[in-house]
């Protein structure tokens, strides 16, 4: 996983958290749901990248 990908995924996750909390604070269920969705997408991307990294480690690739 490249550093740029890690940063983008973490930024998406944190942005989703901000949306979720803003939605809660403003009683905006749609914004809150979008935030939860963004966080889930970011975590899914991170899991895929971690799997790629693990495969590279097993095969000895760099």
Residue pairs with C-beta under 8 A, 6 or more apart in sequence:
1 49
1 50
1 52
1 53
5 45
5 49
6 46
6 49
9 42
9 45
9 46
9 49
10 42
12 38
12 39
12 41
12 42
12 45
13 38
13 39
13 42
13 43
13 46
15 35
15 38
16 34
16 35
16 36
16 37
16 38
16 39
16 40
16 41
16 42
17 35
17 39
18 35
19 31
19 32
19 34
19 35
19 38
20 31
20 32
20 35
20 36
20 39
21 35
22 28
22 31
22 32
22 35
23 29
23 30
23 31
23 32
23 33
23 34
23 35
24 32
56 62
